């Protein structure tokens, strides 16, 4: 397994990709990959790679993307280590 850090994101070779919600946010905002890339100072290709899960964005890039959509970072890039309430044994409405 090899990880290459390009400064904007890490390319994952032979690693499991983790889902994110960038594509859904971009489609809801009705903007192109080009427009988002320009707004967050990266290439359209980088946005595509992040949407497909083949690249993990750097912390700075992830924050720029979340700030662009004016949402909390975990809404676009969920914490893959955090378990849902049901998995923790928690109950709703208590």
Beta strands, then each sheet from edge to edge (+ up, - down):
strand 1: 2-5
strand 2: 9-13
strand 3: 55-57
sheet 1: 1+ 2- 3+
end
